Amino acid sequence: MKAKNMPRKPERPRKQRVTFQLPAELIEKARDAVYFTPGLTMSGLVEAALRSELAKAEKKRRKPFPSRRGAILRTGRPVGS
């Protein structure tokens, strides 16, 4: 039986799987970094790098990116590549 006043475990942020291709040498370098860094995971490394680059992009444009909610994001290979 659970006590009514027991604090709840904080919920983990919802995550989604994404698939994309990167240069093989970049993936190998990332795998090396993860292997030689205790506690680091590929997912954690990529998340930190993506957050860092998005913060730089927002700083450069001097405001956050607006939500694209409802807009369709093009996927796949760009035409002509």
Protein Blocks (a to p, Z undefined) as FASTA:
>chain_A
ZZfklccdddddddddddddddfklmmmmmmmmmmmghiafklmmmmmmmmmmmmmmmmn
opacddfehiacdedjdehZZ
